[in-house]
């Protein structure tokens, strides 16, 4: 694809952005693969952030985090270096000084702290962003859209918690300790003949129940 086609394709992907991990993965993968056009695609990302409601802007952070994780794994810094100068601007769009922006503070703080630990961005950039959190407190926004659709917000929060935990606890390549596995395996009791018999009986019971259920249809 030429630069124009790439931009259109990226814009189409961003139009589908939500709390879905699969969509975020597709967007970040596209950005990573097309890093030669990162500056152009960054404009799309900024435009998207500005155009969506404040509560949804939190998903932009997870797109950025996924891109950075991919670059770190590939030992690249194309996107990271392009994002660094505009990162504080982008974060301010995600946590504006109002009740909806305050609602995004918790996740944003945790993600910025995560980036600091991974040394993705310059210290000055991270420190300035942390200064944006000063004298800010979490409040629950009272927008009509949240009142009208609380289940959607609950689901988005659940997805956000899930993605944040995955990001914080993921191991870097080569860091797995074999001793940790051996220590854990020592605590697990070996299967006995009785265990295998019980497992087989449970399997037969499941097959019979499934067959009987299908027969009734």
C-alpha positions as CSV (number, residue, x, y, z in Angstrom):
1,X,0.0,0.0,0.0
2,X,1.1,3.6,-0.7
3,X,1.1,6.1,2.2
4,X,-2.4,7.4,1.4
5,X,-3.9,3.8,1.3
6,X,-2.1,3.0,4.5
7,X,-3.5,6.0,6.2
8,X,-7.0,5.2,5.1
9,X,-6.7,1.6,6.2
10,X,-5.4,2.7,9.7
11,X,-8.3,5.2,10.0
12,X,-10.7,2.4,9.2
13,X,-9.2,0.3,12.0
14,X,-9.3,3.1,14.4
15,X,-13.0,3.6,13.6
16,X,-13.6,0.2,15.2
17,X,-11.6,1.0,18.4
18,X,-13.3,0.0,21.6
19,X,-12.4,-2.0,24.7
20,X,-12.0,-5.2,22.7
21,X,-8.5,-6.6,23.1
22,X,-8.7,-8.2,19.6
23,X,-9.3,-4.8,18.0
24,X,-6.5,-3.1,20.0
25,X,-4.2,-5.9,18.9
26,X,-5.1,-5.4,15.2
27,X,-4.5,-1.7,15.4
28,X,-1.2,-1.9,17.2
29,X,0.0,-4.7,14.9
30,X,-0.9,-2.6,11.8
31,X,1.0,0.4,13.3
32,X,4.0,-1.8,14.1
33,X,4.3,-3.4,10.7
34,X,3.9,0.0,9.0
35,X,6.4,1.9,11.2
36,X,8.0,3.5,8.2
37,X,4.9,5.7,8.1
38,X,4.7,6.1,11.9
39,X,4.6,9.9,11.7
40,X,1.6,9.8,9.3
41,X,-0.2,7.2,11.3
42,X,0.5,9.2,14.5
43,X,-1.6,12.1,13.1
44,X,-4.4,9.6,12.6
45,X,-4.1,8.5,16.2
46,X,-4.2,12.1,17.5
47,X,-7.2,12.9,15.4
48,X,-9.0,9.8,16.7
49,X,-8.2,10.7,20.3
50,X,-9.6,14.2,19.8
51,X,-12.8,13.0,18.1
52,X,-14.0,10.4,20.6
53,X,-15.6,10.9,24.0
54,X,-13.3,11.2,26.9
55,X,-14.1,7.9,28.6
56,X,-13.2,6.0,25.3
57,X,-9.9,7.8,25.0
58,X,-8.5,5.4,27.6
59,X,-8.3,2.8,24.9
60,X,-5.7,4.9,23.1
61,X,-3.3,4.2,25.9
62,X,-3.7,0.5,25.4
63,X,-3.0,0.9,21.7
64,X,0.2,2.8,22.5
65,X,1.2,0.3,25.1
66,X,0.7,-2.6,22.7
67,X,2.8,-0.9,20.1
68,X,5.6,-0.2,22.6
69,X,5.6,-3.8,23.8
70,X,5.9,-5.0,20.2
71,X,8.8,-2.7,19.6
72,X,10.6,-3.6,22.8
73,X,10.3,-7.3,21.9
74,X,11.7,-6.6,18.4
75,X,14.4,-4.3,19.9
76,X,13.1,-1.3,17.9
77,X,12.3,2.3,18.9
78,X,10.7,3.8,15.8
79,X,7.3,4.5,17.3
80,X,8.6,5.1,20.8
81,X,10.9,7.9,19.5
82,X,8.1,9.5,17.5
83,X,5.6,9.3,20.3
84,X,7.9,10.7,23.0
85,X,7.7,14.4,21.9
86,X,3.8,14.3,21.8
87,X,3.1,11.9,24.6
88,X,2.3,14.6,27.2
89,X,-0.1,16.3,24.7
90,X,-1.8,13.0,24.1
91,X,-2.1,12.2,27.8
92,X,-3.6,15.6,28.5
93,X,-6.3,14.8,25.9
94,X,-7.0,11.6,27.8
95,X,-7.2,13.2,31.3
96,X,-8.6,16.7,30.7
97,X,-9.3,18.7,33.9
98,X,-12.9,17.7,34.3
99,X,-14.9,14.9,36.0
100,X,-14.6,12.6,33.0
101,X,-10.9,13.2,32.7
102,X,-10.5,12.5,36.5
103,X,-12.2,9.1,35.9
104,X,-9.3,8.2,33.5
105,X,-6.6,9.1,36.1
106,X,-6.4,5.7,37.8
107,X,-5.6,3.6,34.7
108,X,-3.5,6.3,33.2
109,X,-1.3,6.6,36.3
110,X,-0.7,2.9,36.4
111,X,0.2,2.7,32.7
112,X,2.6,5.6,32.9
113,X,4.2,4.0,35.9
114,X,4.5,0.7,33.9
115,X,6.2,2.6,31.0
116,X,8.6,4.2,33.4
117,X,9.6,0.8,34.8
118,X,10.1,-0.5,31.2
119,X,12.1,2.7,30.3
120,X,10.1,3.2,27.1
121,X,10.2,7.0,27.1
122,X,12.6,9.7,28.3
123,X,12.7,10.4,32.0
124,X,11.8,14.1,31.4
125,X,8.7,13.1,29.4
126,X,7.5,10.7,32.1
127,X,8.2,13.1,35.0
128,X,6.3,15.9,33.2
129,X,3.3,13.6,32.7
130,X,3.4,12.7,36.4
131,X,3.3,16.4,37.2
132,X,0.0,16.5,35.4
133,X,-1.5,14.3,38.1
134,X,-0.7,16.7,40.9
135,X,-3.7,17.9,42.8
136,X,-6.0,15.7,40.7
137,X,-8.4,13.2,42.3
138,X,-10.6,10.5,40.9
139,X,-14.3,11.4,40.6
140,X,-17.2,9.6,39.0
141,X,-18.5,11.5,36.0
142,X,-22.2,12.2,35.9
143,X,-22.8,12.2,32.1
144,X,-26.1,11.0,30.9
145,X,-24.5,8.5,28.6
146,X,-23.0,6.7,31.6
147,X,-26.3,6.7,33.4
148,X,-28.0,5.3,30.4
149,X,-25.5,2.6,29.7
150,X,-23.9,1.4,33.0
151,X,-23.4,-2.2,31.7
152,X,-21.2,-0.9,28.9
153,X,-19.0,1.0,31.3
154,X,-18.7,-2.0,33.6
155,X,-17.6,-4.2,30.6
156,X,-15.1,-1.6,29.5
157,X,-13.6,-1.3,33.0
158,X,-13.4,-5.1,33.2
159,X,-11.5,-5.2,29.8
160,X,-9.2,-2.3,31.0
161,X,-8.3,-4.1,34.2
162,X,-7.6,-7.3,32.2
163,X,-5.3,-5.5,29.7
164,X,-3.5,-3.7,32.4
165,X,-2.8,-6.9,34.4
166,X,-1.6,-8.6,31.2
167,X,0.8,-5.7,30.5
168,X,2.2,-5.5,34.1
169,X,2.7,-9.2,34.6
170,X,3.9,-10.3,31.2
171,X,7.4,-11.8,31.3
172,X,10.0,-10.5,28.9
173,X,11.6,-13.1,26.6
174,X,14.3,-15.2,28.2
175,X,13.3,-14.3,31.8
176,X,11.4,-17.5,32.7
177,X,13.2,-19.4,35.5
178,X,13.3,-23.2,35.2
179,X,13.8,-23.5,38.9
180,X,10.5,-21.8,39.5
181,X,8.8,-24.5,37.3
182,X,10.6,-27.3,39.2
183,X,9.7,-25.9,42.6
184,X,6.1,-25.7,41.5
185,X,6.1,-29.2,40.0
186,X,7.4,-30.6,43.3
187,X,4.3,-29.4,45.1
188,X,2.0,-31.3,42.8
189,X,1.0,-34.8,43.7
190,X,1.4,-37.4,41.0
191,X,-1.7,-39.1,39.6
192,X,-2.4,-42.5,41.1
193,X,-4.4,-45.4,39.6
194,X,-7.4,-44.2,41.5
195,X,-7.1,-40.7,40.1
196,X,-7.0,-42.1,36.5
197,X,-10.0,-44.3,37.2
198,X,-12.0,-41.4,38.6
199,X,-11.0,-39.3,35.6
200,X,-12.1,-42.0,33.2
201,X,-15.4,-42.4,34.9
202,X,-16.0,-38.6,34.7
203,X,-15.2,-38.7,31.0
204,X,-17.7,-41.5,30.4
205,X,-20.3,-39.7,32.4
206,X,-19.8,-36.5,30.4
207,X,-20.1,-38.4,27.1
208,X,-23.3,-40.2,28.1
209,X,-24.9,-36.9,29.4
210,X,-23.9,-35.2,26.2
211,X,-25.4,-38.0,24.1
212,X,-28.6,-38.1,26.0
213,X,-29.0,-34.3,25.7
214,X,-28.6,-34.5,21.9
215,X,-31.1,-37.4,21.7
216,X,-33.7,-35.2,23.3
217,X,-33.3,-32.5,20.7
